[in-house]
Amino acid sequence: MANDYPTTISQPNSASIDGRTFERSRPFTSARISPAMPFSTAAGLWLKARSFQSALPAKRAGYLRENTERSYQQYIASLGLFFGTMPLETIDIGHLSEYKQARVNGTAPFIRKRRPNKNVEPAPSPVQPKKVNQEMSILKMILRRAGCWSTEMEEYYEPFLEEESDVRRALTVEERQLWLHTCAQKPGGILCTGTLFWLLRPRWAPTRCGRCGLVT
């Protein structure tokens, strides 16, 4: 039986490109994700291949930011509750629909303690449509890596419509610095209402403050 787990492929000691020779200092790992592999195993290999760790303790090298990697780990953990031991080749469009409905409604297997450290009974744990779409995008990438994202899935899978949040986005570092700088230039260090509106506006809505003249 062929080995479905990752294999380390040794590269030649050097490579020649346009007459120039480059030394290769390390082997690379090829994550072979096969259609027969259980989802949980395949997801672990997929994530590992995207989160290469530098040999130097003080440095991090990879394809994902740390917070993105943590999010991916959470998405995979949720997907694993449903698809866990299911071979990738057996997942079909029906399973995708079942997952979406169970996840957004918080039904089994998503009935659990909302606060693990409290003495509470397990209850439905629904999530917002946006979270479901994010998790499904990870599943799609894993299935594609294994060649299991079918024509039927491509044609019939539809993400949930995401409702826009009423909560304003947080200020960026640059916006906070501008806020503090502008505040320091004003008597008493108080920003006018127009400037506050400018700082909190959506990025696509430029405006000018009539009192202090601050513009985009």
Residue pairs with C-beta under 8 A, 6 or more apart in sequence:
2 34
3 32
4 32
4 33
4 34
4 36
4 37
5 32
5 45
6 29
6 30
6 31
6 32
6 45
6 48
6 49
7 29
7 30
7 32
8 27
8 28
8 29
8 30
9 27
9 28
9 29
9 30
10 27
11 24
11 26
11 27
11 28
12 24
13 23
13 24
14 21
14 22
14 23
14 24
15 21
15 22
15 24
16 22
29 48
29 49
31 45
31 46
31 48
31 49
31 145
32 45
33 42
33 45
33 46
33 88
33 142
33 145
33 146
34 42
34 88
34 146
35 87
35 88
35 89
35 146
35 147
35 148
36 87
36 88
36 89
37 45
37 87
37 88
37 146
38 84
38 85
38 86
38 87
38 88
39 79
39 80
39 83
39 84
39 85
39 86
39 87
39 88
39 91
39 142
40 80
40 83
40 84
40 85
42 88
42 142
42 145
42 146
43 76
43 79
43 80
43 138
43 142
44 76
46 141
46 142
46 145
47 69
47 72
47 73
47 76
50 62
50 63
50 64
50 69
50 72
51 62
51 63
51 64
51 69
52 61
52 62
52 63
53 60
53 61
53 62
54 60
54 61
54 62
60 66
62 69
64 72
71 134
72 138
75 134
75 135
75 138
76 138
78 103
78 110
78 135
79 99
79 135
79 138
79 139
81 109
81 110
82 95
82 98
82 99
82 102
82 103
82 109
83 91
83 95
83 99
83 139
86 95
88 142
88 143
88 146
88 148
89 146
89 148
91 139
91 143
91 148
92 150
92 152
92 153
93 150
93 152
93 153
93 156
93 157
96 136
96 139
96 153
96 157
99 136
99 139
100 132
100 136
100 160
101 107
102 108
102 109
102 110
103 110
103 126
103 127
103 131
103 132
103 135
104 126
104 127
104 128
104 129
104 132
104 160
105 124
105 126
106 123
106 124
106 125
106 126
106 127
107 124
110 124
110 125
110 126
111 122
111 123
111 124
111 125
112 122
112 123
112 125
113 120
113 121
113 122
113 123
114 120
114 123
114 125
128 162
128 163
129 159
129 160
129 161
129 162
129 163
130 160
130 162
132 159
132 160
133 159
133 160
133 162
136 157
136 159
140 149
140 153
140 157
143 149
143 153
168 200
169 202
171 179
171 199
171 200
175 199
178 199
179 191
179 195
179 199
182 191
182 195
182 212
182 214
183 189
183 190
183 191
186 192
186 212
191 199
192 209
192 211
192 212
194 209
194 210
194 211
194 212
194 214
195 209
195 211
195 212
195 214
197 207
197 209
198 207
198 209
198 214
198 215
198 216
201 207
206 215
206 216
207 215
207 216
208 214
208 215
208 216
209 215
